[in-house]
Amino acid sequence: MSAGAPVYPGAVIGVGNMGGAMAANLLERGWPVQVCDLVPQRAQDLVQFGAAAFSTPALAAAGREAVIVCVVDASQCDDALFGPQGAVDAMQAGKMVLLCSTIAPQDAESLARRLAERDIDTLDAPMSGGPARARDGSMSLMVAAADAVFERCKSLLDALSSRVFYISARVGDGARTKLVNNLAAGINLVGAAEVLAMAQKMGLELTATLDVIERSSGQSWIGSDRMRRALAGDLAPRARMSLLEKDTRLAVQAAHAAGFAGPLGAAARDVFASANAGGLADLDDAALLQWLSRSP
């Protein structure tokens, strides 16, 4: 945190892999953080780092300047904010909500309209980079918010991430940018898993093959990251298969809403949908290699 930057109290609603890492990062930097999760133990695990754990979003949001929502989907965002004991019940006018989940642009816009009715500002601020980068503050944040709201929240954004991208003043553009990014990630991951499954069928040694790809024109960050884990048999979920199933589906829907249909997005969406339905939903998305290797 830069010298003299304001440190004001915040809340993180949803402290799974990403939200928990974000909260731990803020706590390490001296920010007072209150937390809440559908799985109470996740919130309790952060107490050792200095967090105050609460059983409902409203309790966690009480007295906070900014509430970070880091849950799975739009339905959970709605529940966290507007459901029984939702965060808005305890928030005063002039406070801020950061929507960090990957949701459809129209859902970000709808949530922002409802928050505005209570004079609460919205930052459409989805994240990318994985738990390790969220923990050390090097993940990406794609932020869409009114200029004044962005500036008011900048010290918090800078504490969360050294890679803050101000997309526009139009809420929904953060979500659109995240879906574009995640569709690229999904396409790249399907491609990496496909070519390694192909290499396996050809009798090639997969570690050596991936060594070549990483130093040649086929390299991609997500391909290397996930396929290294797959080759090591490490499928403990950092990013569950179900998340990229959701994200690629939302991305293709957003593309269609904009009047665009590309050749690869729908194909990647269908691969993740099949793997998800085939029993891999709760595994890391690195399990895509396993899925494609056993496919006819």
N, C-alpha and C positions, 0 to 999 in steps of 0.2 A: 504494500500500500504506500502511496506517495506521501511524503511528509505533509502534515496539515490536512490531509483528506478527511472529510467527515466520516465518523463511524456511527451509524444509527442502527437501532434495533431492527432485525428482520425475522421472518419466519420462513421455513421451508416445509411445504406440504407435499409429502411423498419423498421418502428418503431411502429409496431402493439403491441400485447400483450408481446411478447418476446423481440423484438428489442427495443421497448420503455423502457422496464424495464432494459435492458442492458445499454442503453444510460443514463438513470437516475442514475444507479449505478455508471457509470464512472464519470458523472458530480459531483456526491456527493463526489467522491474521488479526485476531483480536476483536472480531465482530460479534456482538451478542446475538445469539440465534436460538429461536424456539422452533421445535420440530414436532411433526405429527405424521403418522403413517397408518394405513389400514392394517399393517402387521405391527403391532405395538413394540415388539422386540427390536425392530429396526430403529425406532426412535430411541429406545432405551440404550442401544449400543452407542449412541452418540453422546450420552451423558458423560462418559469418561473423558470426552474431549471438551466438555464445558457447556454442552447444549442443555436446554431445559425441555423435557419431553412432556407432551400433552396428549390427551386421548381424543380430542376433536380439533378440526381445523379452526373453529371459533376460538377455542382456548389458546391455541398456538398463535393466532393472529392478533390477539388482544394486545393493544398498546404498541403494535409494530408499525413502522413507517412503510415497509415494503414486504409484500408476501410473494414468495417464489412458489409457483405451482409446478411440480415436477412429477406428474402422474402419467399413467399409461396412455390414456386416450381422452377424447372430448367428453365422453360421458362421465369419466372420473373428474375431469376439470369442473364440469357443471356441479357435481356432487360436492367437491371440495370447496367451491365458492358459494353455491346457492342452495345446497341440500340442507337437511336438518343439521343444526350446529355447524353450518358452513362458515367459511372465513368472513364473508361480508357482514354476518351478524355482529361481528366485533370490530369492524373497521370503520373509522371515521372518514368524513369527506376530506379529500385532498391527499389521501394515501395512495399507494401504488401497488399494482399486481403485475408480476412478471409471469407470462405464460411461456414456460420453457418446454412443454410437452410438444411432441410432433402431432399436430392436428390439422384438419382441413382448413383452408383459408376462411371459408364461410363460418366455421365454428369459432375461429379467433375473432372474426368481425362481430358475431352475435354476442359472444361473451363480453367483448369490449363495449358494445352498446348497452348491455344490461348493467355493467359496472358504471358506465357514464351516468346512468339514471340515478346512481347513488353518489355521484361526484367523486368516483374513484378512477384514477388514471390507469391505463393499460399499456404495458410494453409487450408487444408480440415478439418474444425472444427465444425461439428454439435454439437448441444447443447441438453440438456435434463433436465427436472426438473420443468418446469412451470414458470409462470411469477413471483410468489412470490420469488422463489429461484434465478431467474435471477436478481431480484431487489436487493436482499441482497448479491449477489455474491456467493451463495452456490450451484448453478446449476452445472451439469456436462458438461465438454467440452471434446470431443473425437478428438484428434488432430493427423493428419497425415501430415507431411511436412519434407523437408530436415532438417537434424540436425541443420545446421547453421541458417536456417530460424526460426526454433522453438526457438532457443536460443535468436535470435535477437528480437523475439516477446514476450519473456517470461514475461516481466513486464506487458504488456497489458493483456496477458492471465491470469496472477495471479490476476490482478485487476478485470477481468470479472468473475473469478471463483476460489473458493478454492478447486475445484475438477477437476483439469486438468489431463487428462489421455493422455500420449504420446503413440500413438498406433504404429506408424512405420514411416519410411521415405517415404513410398509409398502413394502418393496422391490417394484417393479412398478408403483407408482402414478406414478413419474416417467415410465416408458414409456407408461402409459395417458394421462397428461396430454399428452405429446408427440404421441401419435397423434391425440388430439382436436384439438390445435392444427394438426397438419399436414393433417388432413382438411379443416379450415376453410380452410387456405391453398390446398389443392388445388381445393376447390370455388370459392373466389374467383378463382383463376387461370384455371380453365376458363371461368368466367363472363366475366372480363375479355377473354380471347382470343375467346370466342364473340361478344361484342357488337362488338368491333372488326372481326372478320371480317364480321359482319352489316353494319356501317357501310360497309365497303369495297364490299360487293355493292350497297349503296344509292347508291354514288357520293360518299360523304362523304370529306372530307380527314381522315386519321386522327389527325394531330397535334392539329388543332383539336378533334376529337371527344374525344380523351383529355384535353385541357385542360379541357373542360366536365365530363367525368366526375370528374376529380380535385377539382373545386370544387363538386361536387353530390352527390346522395344515393348515387350509384353508386361512390363512391371506396373503394378498398381499398389498403393498403400494397403487398401483393404484386402486385396488378394494375398499379399505377403503376410499380413497380420493374421488373417483367419486360416490360411492354408498351413502356416507354420504350426498353429495350434492343432489343426486337424491331423497333421502328420505325427504330432506328439501324442495324439489321443486325448488331448485336453479339451473336452467339450463342456466344461463347467460354464454356465451361462454368464457372460458379461453382457452380451446383447442377444436376447432370445430370438429364435427363428420367428416367433410370432410377431415380433416388432417389425422386422423387415417385410413380413407378409402384409402387415397393416400399412406400413409406409409406402411400399410399392403400389399397393391398391389405391391409397389416397392420391399418390402422385399421378397415376394414370387417370383417375377421376378428374383431377385438377387439369390435366392436359386436355381431356375431352371437353371440359367446361370452357376452356380457352380456344376450342376449335382445332386442336392439334392431335394427331395420332402418329406416333413414330413406330418404327419397325421393331424396336428392342424392348421398350418399356413393358408392354403387355406380355411379352414372352418371359421376362424376368418375373413379373408379377405372378404368372401362372406357375413358374417353378417353385417360388416360395409358398404359394397356396397349396401345391401338391405335397411339398415336404411338411408343411404345417399339418395338413390333414392326415399325413402318413405317420404321425406319431412323434415328430421331431419338434413340436411347438415349443417345448420347454427347454430344449437344448440350445447351446450357443449356435449362432448361425454358421459357424465353422463346420457344423455337421452336414452342411450342403455337400461336401465332398463325399461323405459316407452315403448320402442319399443318391447322388448321381452315379457313384461307383456300382451300386447294386441295381440300378435301373437297367432294363434290357437295352 
